[in-house]
Structure formats: structure tokens, C-alpha cells
Amino acid sequence: MALRATEGLKTLLAGKVPPGMDATGGNDHLVDCTFYFCTEAPPSQCSDWGAEIRSIWSWLEGQVELWQSKEAKVDSALPHCEDIQEVAALIKELQALCLYSPERLGQLKERMAELLRDM
């Protein structure tokens, strides 16, 4: 779950082992090396691995931005959302991203239940 949550992925991209992952057994070294090769080492034309890991790293950075955007969208919609379909769409968006955000998902489901009660 550590890498399916925004904070966990941000922690990894900062070069640290995310909470929920064992920081021993080599994970700390793997994160350190990956962080170095993706952010500090000069690109090498001779390394397919290096090119691929940089590509994946860039994709992960994009995921963090996307997840933060979706979380902000949910946070701004929750207080005033009166449309069940909009709440359902937000739930589907979070689930489609495989974003682990149980608190927001719970708030959305609670909001949907409130709207259903008020019908």
C-alpha cells in the first residue's frame, strides 16, 4: 500500500523508503541507488537500464501530480457537492487510479449516503 498512497510515493521520489515498506534487507540501498541514478547521475547512452528507470521515474512523478490533483478535486468538491452522480464519478476516478486513499473514499461514500437519505 505504501506506493499506492500519495505520501508514500512522494517519500520514495524524495529518496527515502516509504512508511509501510521495510527499510532493511536492502530496500534502503535500492531506494538510495535508484534515487541517485534518476536524479543526480548524468544520463548515459550506454545504459538501457538507466534510460528505462529514468522513464519510469518520470512516470511516477507524473502519477504523484495526478494523484494530488484528484485529491484536491475531492477535497474541494466534498463540502458542497449535492449531486449523487458527481460523488459516484469521484469515487470511480479514485478507484480507477488505484490510489489508496481510504479516508477520502470513506468521506465520499458517507456523502453519497447522506444524499441518498435526503432524497
C-alpha positions as CSV (number, residue, x, y, z in Angstrom):
1,M,0.0,0.0,0.0
2,A,2.9,2.3,0.6
3,L,3.3,3.2,-3.1
4,R,-0.4,3.4,-3.8
5,A,-0.7,6.5,-1.5
6,T,0.4,9.9,-2.5
7,E,2.5,10.5,0.6
8,G,4.3,7.1,0.1
9,L,5.1,7.8,-3.5
10,K,6.3,11.3,-2.6
11,T,8.5,9.8,0.0
12,L,10.0,7.3,-2.5
13,L,10.6,10.1,-5.0
14,A,12.4,12.1,-2.3
15,G,14.9,9.2,-1.9
16,K,13.5,7.7,1.3
17,V,11.9,4.3,2.0
18,P,8.1,4.9,2.3
19,P,6.3,4.1,5.5
20,G,4.9,0.6,5.3
21,M,8.0,-0.7,3.5
22,D,10.8,-2.5,5.3
23,A,13.8,-0.1,5.4
24,T,16.1,-3.1,6.0
25,G,17.1,-6.0,3.8
26,G,18.4,-3.9,1.0
27,N,15.3,-1.7,0.4
28,D,17.1,1.3,1.8
29,H,20.1,0.8,-0.6
30,L,17.8,0.1,-3.6
31,V,15.9,3.3,-2.9
32,D,19.2,5.2,-2.5
33,C,20.7,3.9,-5.7
34,T,17.5,4.4,-7.7
35,F,17.1,7.9,-6.4
36,Y,20.8,8.7,-7.3
37,F,20.5,7.3,-10.9
38,C,17.3,9.1,-11.6
39,T,18.0,12.5,-10.1
40,E,21.7,13.0,-9.8
41,A,23.8,10.8,-12.1
42,P,24.3,12.1,-15.7
43,P,22.4,10.1,-18.3
44,S,24.4,7.5,-20.2
45,Q,23.9,6.5,-23.8
46,C,25.3,3.1,-22.8
47,S,22.8,2.1,-20.2
48,D,19.4,0.7,-21.3
49,W,18.6,0.1,-17.6
50,G,19.4,3.7,-16.8
51,A,17.1,5.0,-19.6
52,E,14.3,2.7,-18.6
53,I,14.5,3.6,-14.9
54,R,14.5,7.3,-15.7
55,S,11.4,6.9,-17.8
56,I,9.6,5.0,-15.0
57,W,10.8,7.6,-12.5
58,S,9.3,10.4,-14.7
59,W,6.0,8.4,-14.9
60,L,5.9,8.1,-11.1
61,E,6.5,11.9,-10.8
62,G,3.5,12.4,-13.1
63,Q,1.4,10.0,-11.0
64,V,2.1,12.0,-7.9
65,E,0.9,15.1,-9.6
66,L,-2.2,13.4,-11.0
67,W,-3.0,11.9,-7.5
68,Q,-2.5,15.2,-5.8
69,S,-4.8,16.8,-8.4
70,K,-7.5,14.2,-7.8
71,E,-7.2,14.5,-4.0
72,A,-7.5,18.3,-4.3
73,K,-10.6,17.9,-6.6
74,V,-12.2,15.6,-4.0
75,D,-11.3,17.9,-1.1
76,S,-12.9,20.9,-2.9
77,A,-16.0,19.0,-4.0
78,L,-16.9,17.3,-0.7
79,P,-18.1,20.3,1.3
80,H,-20.7,21.5,-1.3
81,C,-21.4,18.5,-3.5
82,E,-25.2,17.9,-3.8
83,D,-25.1,15.6,-6.9
84,I,-25.0,11.9,-6.3
85,Q,-23.7,11.3,-9.8
86,E,-20.8,13.7,-9.2
87,V,-19.9,11.8,-6.0
88,A,-20.1,8.5,-7.8
89,A,-17.9,9.8,-10.5
90,L,-15.3,11.0,-7.9
91,I,-15.3,7.5,-6.3
92,K,-14.8,5.9,-9.7
93,E,-11.9,8.3,-10.5
94,L,-10.1,7.4,-7.3
95,Q,-10.6,3.7,-7.8
96,A,-9.5,3.8,-11.4
97,L,-6.2,5.4,-10.4
98,C,-5.6,2.6,-7.9
99,L,-4.9,5.4,-5.4
100,Y,-5.0,4.2,-1.8
101,S,-6.9,7.0,-0.1
102,P,-9.3,5.3,2.4
103,E,-10.1,8.5,4.2
104,R,-11.3,10.4,1.1
105,L,-13.1,7.3,-0.2
106,G,-14.9,6.9,3.1
107,Q,-15.8,10.6,3.1
108,L,-17.2,10.3,-0.4
109,K,-19.2,7.2,0.5
110,E,-20.5,8.9,3.6
111,R,-21.5,11.9,1.4
112,M,-23.3,9.7,-1.0
113,A,-25.2,8.0,1.9
114,E,-26.3,11.5,3.2
115,L,-27.5,12.5,-0.3
116,L,-29.5,9.2,-0.6
117,R,-31.1,9.7,2.8
118,D,-32.1,13.2,1.8
119,M,-33.9,12.0,-1.3
